[in-house]
Amino acid sequence: MPEFTAPDVTIPQTGSEDPRIGSLLARRVAEGVAPRAVIVGFPSDEGVRRNCGRVGAAGAPDRIRRVLYRLTPDAEAAEPFARLIQETTDLGNLVVTDDVERDQAALGEVLEPHVASGTFVILLGGGHETSYGHFLGYVRAERDVRIVNLDAHPDVRPLNSTGAHSGSPFRQALLDPSGRCRGYTVAGLRPQCVAAAHLAFIGEHGGRVIWGRDLDVTAAGRLYEGPGPILATFDIDAVGAAEAPGVSAPAPEGLSSATWLAAALAAGRSPAVTSVDLVEVNPTVDVDARTERLAALTIWYVLKGLAGREER
């Protein structure tokens, strides 16, 4: 059975009039009662190393939590937001081995019961190898899934001599013998970051491409139209380096944080979206904690959208 470690994060101590997410999170769930959402850390960046990126994403889950835990519930809808957090459990960080394939399989095993029961999954990576392990949770639960990826890169590279890596997760999902991947959309691509052969591969497998220049706040809100379940994955290198410098593969241009956060809010709101992951935050090269703060705010917006589902 895969093992977990507790997050290395101090729970903020504030008064009852000023609650924070970290103080509201459920420490445990009553027997027989499923949480509405779970948070899982996947502190792996061996796939980034295999893909010749800047390693450091393994340290991201707890750095994201440190910011997220200190944020308050949504002041404009405090009661449903706080109620959601009180029904959310942070399971901690999966113990990884630096064997990418083994760790991806372990992640799928961990996620299987939550995917099967309909519990909303929030997964904190790690490199983008996280997403294939995420997908394996659906395979193990015998559920078909569509994937929507916010990313500057399509991440459909072939496996290399060392095996799976952070650039290969969606090729792996599309070619998985289970046939559970029923669609792939990648939004935010930059043309200088995409090989023509990879565009062709996506087209051959019925995928959809949205260039970063065509993605704005309005378009971001429509990313999750159509049937679910949808696995939404957020690679923060889709955001320009001025706003997100601490990533494995930075670039001078990219999505604005407004468009990025609109996509996160829409993912939380959409009943078709059943899980999200956030990947490629690299604290070792961050500047003024900009990237980890944006990452935490991304999860906050997902939670805001999820809390609003019951209010509709």
N, C-alpha and C positions, 0 to 999 in steps of 0.2 A: 504494500500500500504506500503511495507517495507520502512523503513527510513534509510538514510545514514548520516554518519558524515564525514567531510573533514579530510584527513590525517593530522596528527600532525607532519608535516615535513617542514623544511625550504627549499625553492627553492634556489639552488645555483646561485649566481650572478657572472657570468664570462663574459669575452669579447666575441665578435662574432667569434674571431679566436680560441676560446677554449670552444665550446658549451658543455653542460652537458645534460644528459637525462632529468633531472628535469626542465630545462629551455626550453626544446623543446616540452615537452608533451602538447598536446592540452588541453586548459582550458575548451573549450566547442566545440561542433560540430554544424556546420550550420544546420538550420532546413531542414529536408528532406535528409540530408547526413549522411550515416552510417559510423562510424569510422571503420578502418581496424582492430583495436584491442581495447579491454577494459581491464582495471585492476580493480579488485574488492577485497577488504579485507574482510575476515570472521574471526573476532577476538574472536573465541570460543575455549575454552578448557574444557568445562564441560564434553565432551565425554572422554577426557583424565582422568579426575577425576573419572568418572564412571568406567573406565577401570583400575583404580589403578596405573596410570602413574604419572609422575612428572608434575604438572600443571605449567603453565607459557606461553604456546604457544599463549594465547590470545594477548600477547604483541608483537607478531612477525610481523604482517603486516607493521606497521609503522617503526619498526627497519630495516626490509628488504628494505623498501622504502628509508630510510635515506642513505643507502649505494648505492642503485641502482640509485637514483637521481643524485648522484655525479659522476657516471661513464660517460665516454665519448662515443659517437658513435664509431663504429668499424672503426679504422683508415685505415684498408685495403679496406673498402667499405663504406666510410663515407656518400656518398650521398644517397644511398638507405636506409641505416640504419636511418639516420636523417629524411628522408621523412616518413619512417614508424612511428617513434616516433611522428612526427608532426601530424600524422593521428591516434594517439592512445590517448584514454581518460582514465584517472584515475577517476573512479566513487566514490572513497572513501571507507569507511568501513561500511558494513551493521551493523545496530544496532541490537545486539543480546540480548536475554533474559535469557540465561542459561537454557531454555527449549529446549533440543537438537532437538526433533522432530519438534517443532514449528519453530526453527531457520533453520533447514534443508529445511522445506517447503518454508520458506520465501526466502531462497537462490535460490531454484528452480524457484520461481516466478520471481526473479530479472534476472536470467540468460535466461529465456525462450525467450524473444525477440531477444537476441543476438545470441543464438543458432539457432533460426529459420531463422535469416537473414544471417547467415554465418560469422558474426563478430567473430574474434578470441578472445577467452576468456583466460585471465591470472588471476588465482584466488590465493590469498595469504591467507593461513590458519595461525593460527588455528591448532587444532588437526585433526586427519584423519577422524573424523566425517564430516569434510568439504566435502569429496568426495561423500558421498551419496546425500547431497544437490546439489552438482555439477551435479550428474547423474540425479536428478529430473528436472533439466533444460531441459535435452533431453526428458524426459518423457512428460513434459508439452508441449514441441515443437513437440511432436509426431514424434521423430526421433530415429531410432535404433542406437546403439552405441556399439563399442567394448572398453574395458578398458584395458590399459596397466599400471601396477603399479610397480614402482621402489621402493623396500621395503625389509627390512630384515625379515618382518613378512607377512603372507598372509592376515591378517585382515578379516577373514571369521568366527570369533567367533559368537556363538549365542548371541542374546540380553540377557542382564542380568535382574535382578529384577527391575532395574531402567529404563530399556529400551535400546535404541540405544546408542552406545558408539564409541570410536575411534578405537576399534578392530573389529567392525562389518560391516563397510560400504559395503564391497563387497559381503558378504552373503546377505545383504539387496538388493543390486542391482541384484544379480543373482536370488533371489527369488521374486523380485518385480512383482506384478500381471500384470503390463503393458507388461512384456516380452520384454522390450526394450533393455536389456543387451544381446548382441549377441555374447559375448566372453569375457573371462577374462584371461589375462596373468600377472603373477607376476614374476618379475626378481630381483635377488639379495638376495634371501632367504639364511639364515644361518640355518643349520640343527638343531642347539641347540635352535633355536627360533621358531620351527614349531612343532605343534602336528600332529601325524600321522592321527588323525581323520580329521584334517583340510585339509591335502593333499588329503585324500580320498574324501572329500566334493568337492574340486576343480575338481578332476578327474571325479566324478559323473556328474558334470555339464559342462563337455567339456572344462575345463580350461587348461591352460598351465603353467608349473612351470619351471623356470630357476634358478638354484642355483648360488649363488654369485661366487663360484669357477669357473663357466663356463662363466661368463660374463666379457669380456674385452672390450677394445675400439672398436675393429672390430665388436664383437657381439652386442654391444650397438647400433651401427649404423644400425642394421638390425631389431631392435625391432618393427618397425612400418610398416613392410611389410604387404601387403594385403589390403583389402578394408577398406574404412573409412565409416562414421566418427569414429575417435578414440579419447577418453578421456584419456590423459596421466596424471598420477599422480605421484609426486615425494615426497616420504617420506624420509627426509634427514637422518633418522637413519639408512638407508642403507649404509651410508658412515661410515668408521671406526671412533671411538671416538677421535683419535689423530687429525683428520682433522675436525671433527664435534662433539665437546663435548657438545654443547648446544642443546640437544634433550630430548624428553620425555622418551626415552628408549635407553640409550647409550650402546655400546658394544665395546670390545677391537679390534674386527676385523670387516672388512666390505669392501665395494667397495672403490677403490681409487678415488680421486677427478677427475682424468683424465677420468676414465670410466664413472663416474657420469655426467661430463660435456659433454662428447661425446654423451650420451643419450639425454641430453637437446638440444644440437645442432641438432641432428637427428630429434627430435620432432618438432623443428621449421621448419626444411627443408621439412619434409614429408607433402605432400598435404592431406594425409589421416587424419592427426592430426588437430582437430578443436578447441581444448581447452586443457589447462594444469592447474593443481593446484600444489602448493608447500606447504607441511605441516610438522608439528612437530618440527619446530624451537622453542626453548625455551630460550629466552634471559636471563631469571633469573639465569640460570646455565651455561651460555656460558663462554668461556675463551678467553680473548683478542678479542672478537667479531668475532672469527673464523667462527662460524656457520652462523651468519647473513651475513657475507661477502661472504661465499660460496653460501648461498641462493640467494643473490643479483646477484652474478656472474652466477648462474644457469638461472635466468630470462634473464640476458644479453645474454647468449648463445641461449636461445629460441628465443629471438628477432633477434639475428644475423641470425639464420636459417630462420626465417620468412621473414626477409628483403631480403634474398637471393632467395626466391621463385620467385619473379618477374624477377630476373636476369637470370633465367634458360631458 
